[in-house]
């Protein structure tokens, strides 16, 4: 199997710079050992105007099968008809992708100390691969490479036998890519998409393959329209790894959309032991694991807050609840204890938070009936999400103060305008009460990640405006000791929809009445 990479140049920027970028001299033919064969790099042409580098990979199919059996992996992929007669020596696959990463390791990373500006700039490239297995046909090839900046993507089906055209085409295509791209980007695309097209890997897919995929997909995979298919096939359809990769890609997409680092998004929680809280802060639990039903000796503010939220939800008659910004899942756990809440969904942007919540809720050990009641899902509350529509109630507990004020309108529309549950419960710190915290220095917010903390008047002004714009009436309840001078430590608003647009709960009731 082989591929060629060609570029053109001028006297000022000669095409032979390709040799520097690939770290392979055009005047030499070089040989490299790979895990499953021998790779040769040579230059069929190398001039100022045009330069072509060729990678030729020799595969021993007999050794490939024997090595697979020795390692306990069984036969090589696509070897069902004949273990020693297959397409591996001839068709581009994961074997060629591994050879690319081995032979052109520095080029894949975009590293070139001799010509750093050339490595960072697009080049006129032409990449040809004569035989690419494509499960999905030429249409899939174009769907995968088309969105990646190539001016031309040609995928010509290879006939089964030119002497018998009535037999039709094989599953192989001749691939030609042309366009101006960075060499590193082009190589990383091939590294990922060749095994995706083949829909098979010649080696065991371990958890570290997720990291490989994200490194190679940096800058293009997070926004690719076929992201799900690419991720699933690259990870050999291993559901757990695919979900992990998709969650991390969603974080990358959100970070790129907001022009911030991924770490700034996935920092929602630091895992804390389940123990009594001191004062205000993280939403930690009150009791040690295994004794969730025991009431704490000292009732913490977090406990009182959850009790107030549960009371508001029961008063609203909600049976399906969204916990938006669920963190480590303390409220989700309390909701599941009450059978009247038949459907509970915890949403958080942080993968780390959801992992902790899943472990603390013991989702893997729940009964089937209980597990059907709860879902944990990743999502950003500043983006509309059709998965959040149709619920009786939503909770934003200690969430809004973690957003920069300019982003708050996006959350308002996503929750009150798009998802539009019948009831929305919002809690947030009352900054006026901060003077009662002896350990909190004057002028400081209660948590280092709080972007703001409102007075009671500021919170009511915001809530009234949100209700007016989106058709909700608002009532207010204190949470914690209600100080006559500064109010309660937590302020809570309960939004109830009044807009004539029918809510999901009303539609369900109408259907039940009609059926009766």
KOLKOLSE-802101 format. One line per 5 residues: number of its first residue (from 1); for each residue x, y, z of C-alpha. Coordinates in Angstrom, 1 decimal, m for minus. Example, Ala and Ser with C-alpha at 12.3 -4.5 7.8 and 13.67 -1.06 7.14 Angstrom:
# residues 2
1	12.3 m4.5 7.8  13.7 m1.1 7.1 .
//
This chain:
# residues 516
1	0.0 0.0 0.0  1.2 3.5 m0.6  0.3 7.1 m0.8  1.9 10.2 m2.4  2.1 13.8 m1.1 .
6	2.8 16.4 m3.8  3.3 20.2 m3.7  4.3 22.9 m6.0  6.7 25.9 m5.5  8.5 28.8 m6.8 .
11	12.2 29.9 m6.8  11.5 31.9 m3.6  9.6 29.0 m2.0  10.8 25.8 m3.6  8.7 22.7 m3.6 .
16	11.6 20.8 m2.1  10.8 22.4 1.2  8.5 19.4 1.6  11.6 17.5 2.5  12.2 19.8 5.5 .
21	8.6 19.6 6.6  8.5 15.8 6.4  12.1 15.5 7.9  13.0 13.2 5.0  15.7 14.3 2.5 .
26	14.6 14.2 m1.2  18.0 12.8 m2.3  17.7 9.7 m0.2  15.5 6.6 m0.1  14.9 5.6 3.5 .
31	13.5 2.5 5.2  11.8 2.3 8.6  10.6 m0.7 10.6  7.0 m0.5 11.9  5.1 m2.8 14.1 .
36	3.6 m4.7 11.2  5.9 m4.2 8.2  8.5 m2.1 6.5  8.0 1.5 5.4  9.9 3.1 2.6 .
41	10.0 6.8 1.9  11.3 8.0 m1.5  10.8 11.0 m3.8  9.7 10.2 m7.4  10.3 13.8 m8.3 .
46	12.0 16.7 m6.5  12.4 20.0 m8.2  11.9 23.7 m7.4  8.5 23.6 m9.2  7.2 20.3 m8.0 .
51	8.0 17.7 m5.3  6.4 14.4 m4.5  7.1 12.2 m1.5  5.9 8.6 m1.5  5.3 6.3 1.5 .
56	5.3 2.7 0.6  4.3 0.1 3.2  5.2 m3.5 2.8  3.0 m5.9 4.9  3.6 m9.6 5.5 .
61	0.0 m10.9 5.9  1.2 m14.2 7.3  3.2 m12.6 10.0  0.3 m10.3 10.7  m2.0 m13.2 11.4 .
66	0.5 m15.1 13.5  1.4 m12.1 15.6  m2.4 m11.5 16.2  m2.9 m15.1 17.4  0.2 m14.9 19.6 .
71	m1.1 m11.8 21.3  m4.5 m13.5 21.9  m6.4 m11.1 19.5  m7.6 m13.7 17.1  m7.3 m13.3 13.3 .
76	m6.7 m9.9 11.6  m9.8 m7.9 10.6  m11.4 m8.9 7.2  m9.7 m12.3 7.3  m12.9 m14.4 7.7 .
81	m12.7 m15.9 4.2  m9.0 m16.7 4.3  m6.6 m15.8 7.1  m3.6 m15.4 4.8  m5.3 m14.0 1.8 .
86	m6.6 m10.5 2.4  m6.3 m6.9 1.3  m3.9 m5.8 4.1  m0.8 m5.5 1.9  m2.6 m3.4 m0.7 .
91	m5.4 m1.2 0.7  m4.9 1.8 2.9  m6.1 1.1 6.5  m5.1 1.6 10.1  m1.8 m0.1 9.2 .
96	m1.0 2.8 6.9  m2.2 5.3 9.6  0.2 3.8 12.1  3.0 4.0 9.6  2.2 7.7 9.0 .
101	2.5 8.4 12.7  5.7 6.5 13.0  7.5 7.8 9.9  6.2 11.4 9.9  5.9 11.8 13.7 .
106	7.4 15.4 13.7  5.4 16.4 10.6  2.2 15.3 12.3  2.9 17.6 15.2  3.7 20.5 12.8 .
111	7.3 20.7 14.1  10.0 22.0 11.7  12.9 23.9 13.3  14.5 24.6 9.9  11.3 26.2 8.3 .
116	8.8 27.0 11.1  6.9 29.5 9.1  6.4 27.0 6.3  5.1 24.4 8.7  2.6 26.9 10.1 .
121	1.4 28.0 6.6  m1.0 26.3 4.1  0.7 24.5 1.2  m0.8 23.6 m2.2  m1.1 19.8 m1.6 .
126	m2.2 16.9 m3.7  m2.5 13.5 m1.9  m3.2 10.3 m3.8  m4.0 6.9 m2.4  m4.8 4.3 m5.1 .
131	m6.8 1.9 m2.9  m8.9 3.0 0.1  m11.5 0.6 1.6  m14.6 2.7 2.1  m17.5 1.2 4.0 .
136	m20.1 3.7 3.0  m18.8 4.3 m0.6  m17.6 7.4 m2.3  m20.4 9.5 m0.7  m19.0 8.8 2.8 .
141	m15.4 9.7 1.6  m16.7 13.1 0.4  m18.7 13.6 3.6  m15.6 13.0 5.7  m13.1 15.0 3.8 .
146	m15.3 17.7 2.2  m15.8 19.8 5.3  m12.1 19.9 6.1  m11.0 22.6 3.6  m10.0 20.6 0.6 .
151	m10.8 22.3 m2.7  m11.3 18.9 m4.4  m12.2 15.5 m3.0  m12.2 12.8 m5.7  m13.2 9.3 m4.7 .
156	m13.4 7.1 m7.8  m14.9 3.6 m7.1  m12.6 0.7 m8.1  m14.5 m1.9 m10.2  m14.5 m5.5 m9.0 .
161	m13.1 m6.6 m12.3  m12.6 m4.4 m15.3  m13.1 m7.4 m17.5  m16.6 m7.9 m16.1  m18.2 m4.5 m15.6 .
166	m21.6 m6.2 m14.8  m20.1 m7.2 m11.5  m20.2 m3.6 m10.4  m17.8 m1.7 m8.1  m15.8 m3.0 m5.1 .
171	m15.8 m1.3 m1.7  m12.5 0.4 m2.6  m12.0 3.9 m4.0  m9.1 5.7 m5.5  m8.7 8.9 m3.4 .
176	m7.3 12.2 m4.6  m7.3 15.2 m2.3  m6.3 18.7 m3.6  m6.3 22.0 m1.8  m4.3 24.4 0.4 .
181	m3.8 23.1 3.9  m1.1 22.9 6.5  0.8 19.6 6.0  0.3 18.7 9.7  m3.5 19.1 9.4 .
186	m3.6 16.9 6.2  m1.6 14.2 7.9  m3.7 14.2 11.1  m6.9 13.9 9.0  m5.5 10.9 7.2 .
191	m4.4 9.3 10.5  m7.9 9.5 11.8  m10.0 8.9 8.7  m8.2 6.0 7.1  m9.3 3.5 9.8 .
196	m12.7 5.2 9.9  m13.3 4.5 6.3  m12.1 1.0 6.6  m14.2 0.6 9.8  m11.7 m1.7 11.3 .
201	m8.5 m1.6 13.3  m5.7 m4.2 13.3  m4.9 m3.7 16.9  m6.7 m3.7 20.2  m8.4 m0.4 21.0 .
206	m7.4 0.7 24.5  m8.6 3.7 26.5  m5.5 5.7 25.4  m7.0 5.7 21.9  m9.3 8.5 23.1 .
211	m6.3 10.7 23.7  m4.9 9.9 20.3  m8.1 10.7 18.6  m8.4 14.1 20.3  m4.8 15.0 19.6 .
216	m5.1 14.2 15.9  m8.6 15.7 15.7  m7.5 19.0 17.3  m8.9 22.0 15.3  m11.3 20.1 13.1 .
221	m13.1 17.1 14.8  m15.1 19.1 17.4  m17.0 20.9 14.6  m17.1 18.1 12.0  m20.7 17.2 10.9 .
226	m19.8 13.5 11.0  m18.2 13.7 14.4  m20.3 10.9 15.9  m19.6 8.5 13.1  m15.9 9.3 13.1 .
231	m15.6 8.9 16.8  m17.5 5.6 16.9  m15.6 4.0 14.1  m12.2 5.2 15.2  m12.8 3.7 18.6 .
236	m14.0 0.4 17.1  m17.6 1.1 18.2  m16.7 0.7 21.9  m19.6 2.5 23.5  m17.8 3.6 26.7 .
241	m14.8 5.1 24.9  m17.0 6.7 22.3  m19.1 8.4 25.0  m16.0 9.6 26.8  m14.6 11.1 23.5 .
246	m17.9 12.8 22.6  m18.1 14.4 26.1  m14.5 15.7 25.8  m15.2 17.0 22.2  m18.2 18.9 23.4 .
251	m16.0 20.6 26.0  m13.6 21.5 23.2  m16.5 22.9 21.1  m17.8 25.0 23.9  m14.4 26.3 24.8 .
256	m13.7 27.3 21.2  m17.1 29.0 20.9  m16.4 31.1 24.0  m12.7 31.6 23.2  m11.5 30.1 26.5 .
261	m9.5 27.2 27.6  m11.2 23.8 28.2  m9.9 23.8 31.8  m11.9 26.9 32.4  m15.1 25.0 31.6 .
266	m14.4 21.6 33.2  m13.7 23.1 36.6  m17.2 23.0 38.1  m16.3 20.8 41.1  m13.5 19.5 43.1 .
271	m14.5 16.2 44.6  m15.2 16.6 48.3  m15.9 14.0 50.9  m19.5 13.6 52.1  m19.3 15.4 55.4 .
276	m20.9 18.4 57.2  m20.5 21.7 55.6  m19.1 24.7 57.4  m21.0 27.8 56.4  m21.6 28.6 52.7 .
281	m19.8 27.2 49.7  m19.7 24.0 47.8  m22.7 21.8 47.5  m21.2 19.0 49.5  m23.2 16.3 51.2 .
286	m24.0 16.2 54.9  m23.5 12.6 55.8  m20.9 9.9 55.0  m21.6 7.5 52.1  m23.7 4.6 53.3 .
291	m25.7 6.7 55.8  m27.6 9.0 53.4  m30.8 8.7 55.3  m29.4 10.0 58.6  m30.1 13.6 59.4 .
296	m27.0 15.7 60.3  m26.6 16.9 63.8  m26.2 20.5 62.6  m28.4 21.4 59.7  m26.2 23.0 57.1 .
301	m27.4 25.7 54.7  m27.0 23.3 51.8  m29.4 20.9 53.5  m31.9 23.7 54.1  m31.6 24.8 50.5 .
306	m32.3 21.3 49.1  m35.3 21.0 51.5  m36.7 24.3 50.2  m36.2 23.3 46.6  m37.9 19.9 47.2 .
311	m40.8 21.7 48.9  m41.2 24.1 46.0  m41.2 21.2 43.5  m43.8 19.3 45.5  m46.0 22.3 45.7 .
316	m45.8 22.7 41.9  m46.9 19.1 41.4  m43.8 18.3 39.3  m43.1 14.7 38.4  m40.2 15.3 35.9 .
321	m37.4 17.6 37.0  m34.2 19.0 35.4  m31.3 19.7 37.8  m29.4 22.2 35.7  m25.8 22.5 36.9 .
326	m26.2 19.3 39.0  m22.6 19.2 40.2  m21.9 16.1 42.3  m25.5 15.1 42.2  m26.7 15.8 45.8 .
331	m30.1 17.2 44.7  m30.5 14.4 42.2  m30.0 11.9 45.0  m32.6 13.6 47.1  m35.1 13.7 44.2 .
336	m34.7 10.0 43.6  m35.7 9.3 47.2  m39.2 10.7 46.5  m41.3 8.4 44.3  m43.4 11.3 43.1 .
341	m40.4 12.5 41.0  m40.7 9.9 38.2  m38.1 11.4 35.9  m34.9 13.2 37.0  m32.3 14.6 34.7 .
346	m29.0 16.0 36.0  m27.2 18.3 33.5  m23.7 19.8 33.9  m21.0 21.0 31.6  m18.3 19.4 33.6 .
351	m17.4 15.8 32.7  m15.6 15.5 36.1  m18.7 16.6 37.9  m20.9 14.0 36.1  m18.3 11.2 36.8 .
356	m18.4 12.0 40.5  m22.2 12.2 40.5  m22.5 8.8 38.7  m20.2 7.2 41.3  m22.0 8.7 44.3 .
361	m25.4 7.8 43.0  m24.1 4.3 42.3  m25.8 4.3 38.9  m24.0 1.0 37.9  m25.6 m0.8 40.9 .
366	m29.1 0.7 40.7  m32.1 m1.6 40.0  m33.4 m1.4 36.5  m36.5 0.3 37.6  m34.6 3.0 39.6 .
371	m32.1 3.5 36.8  m34.9 4.3 34.4  m35.9 7.3 36.5  m32.5 9.1 36.3  m30.2 10.4 33.5 .
376	m27.0 12.4 33.8  m26.1 14.3 30.7  m23.4 16.8 29.6  m24.6 20.2 28.4  m23.9 23.9 28.6 .
381	m26.7 26.0 30.0  m25.9 28.9 27.8  m27.0 27.0 24.7  m30.4 25.8 23.7  m30.8 22.1 23.9 .
386	m33.8 20.2 22.6  m33.2 17.4 25.1  m34.3 19.8 27.9  m37.8 20.4 26.5  m40.9 18.9 27.9 .
391	m40.2 18.8 31.7  m42.5 19.9 34.5  m39.8 21.8 36.4  m36.2 22.9 36.3  m33.8 23.8 39.1 .
396	m30.9 26.3 38.9  m29.4 25.9 42.4  m26.4 28.1 43.0  m25.7 28.3 39.3  m26.3 31.8 37.9 .
401	m23.6 33.5 40.0  m21.0 31.3 38.3  m21.7 33.0 34.9  m20.3 36.2 33.7  m23.1 38.8 33.6 .
406	m22.9 39.2 29.7  m23.6 35.5 29.3  m26.6 35.5 31.7  m29.1 36.4 28.9  m28.1 33.3 27.0 .
411	m28.9 31.1 30.0  m32.2 32.9 30.4  m33.3 32.2 26.9  m32.0 28.6 26.9  m34.0 27.8 30.1 .
416	m37.1 30.1 30.1  m37.4 30.7 26.4  m36.4 27.4 24.8  m36.7 24.5 27.4  m39.6 26.3 29.0 .
421	m40.6 24.1 31.9  m43.8 24.8 33.9  m41.8 25.7 37.0  m38.3 27.0 37.4  m36.6 27.2 40.9 .
426	m33.6 29.5 41.2  m31.4 29.9 44.2  m28.5 32.3 44.6  m26.5 33.8 47.5  m27.8 37.0 49.2 .
431	m24.7 39.3 49.3  m26.3 41.4 52.1  m26.0 38.4 54.4  m22.2 38.1 53.9  m21.6 40.5 56.8 .
436	m22.9 37.7 59.1  m20.2 35.3 58.0  m17.4 35.9 60.5  m14.8 34.0 58.5  m15.6 35.8 55.2 .
441	m13.4 38.9 54.7  m15.2 42.1 53.9  m15.8 42.7 50.2  m15.2 39.0 49.3  m17.7 36.7 47.6 .
446	m18.5 33.3 49.1  m16.7 31.2 46.5  m13.7 32.0 44.3  m15.6 31.1 41.1  m18.6 33.5 41.8 .
451	m18.7 36.2 39.2  m21.2 38.2 41.2  m23.5 38.1 44.2  m26.7 40.1 44.3  m28.6 42.0 46.9 .
456	m32.3 41.1 47.4  m33.3 44.1 45.3  m31.0 43.1 42.5  m32.1 39.5 42.4  m35.8 40.5 42.4 .
461	m35.2 43.0 39.7  m33.6 40.4 37.5  m36.3 37.8 38.3  m39.2 40.2 37.5  m37.6 41.1 34.2 .
466	m37.1 37.5 33.2  m40.6 36.6 34.2  m42.0 39.6 32.2  m40.1 38.6 29.0  m40.9 34.9 29.1 .
471	m44.3 34.7 30.6  m43.7 33.6 34.2  m44.9 34.9 37.5  m42.5 34.9 40.4  m42.7 34.3 44.1 .
476	m39.9 34.5 46.6  m38.9 32.4 49.6  m36.1 32.8 52.1  m33.7 29.9 52.7  m31.9 29.7 56.0 .
481	m32.3 32.0 59.0  m34.2 35.2 58.0  m32.3 38.0 59.6  m34.5 41.1 60.0  m31.8 43.4 58.8 .
486	m30.0 41.6 56.0  m32.4 38.8 55.1  m31.6 35.1 54.6  m28.3 33.7 53.4  m29.8 32.2 50.3 .
491	m32.6 33.8 48.2  m34.9 31.7 46.2  m37.3 32.6 43.3  m40.0 30.2 42.1  m41.1 31.0 38.5 .
496	m44.5 29.6 37.4  m45.4 29.8 33.7  m48.4 32.0 32.9  m48.0 32.4 29.2  m50.9 30.9 27.2 .
501	m48.5 28.6 25.4  m49.3 25.1 26.5  m46.8 23.4 28.8  m45.8 19.8 28.6  m47.6 19.0 31.8 .
506	m50.8 20.5 30.5  m50.5 18.6 27.2  m50.0 15.3 29.2  m53.1 16.1 31.3  m55.2 16.9 28.2 .
511	m54.1 13.6 26.6  m55.1 11.7 29.8  m58.4 13.4 30.0  m59.1 12.7 26.4  m58.2 9.1 26.8 .
516	m60.5 8.8 29.8 .
//
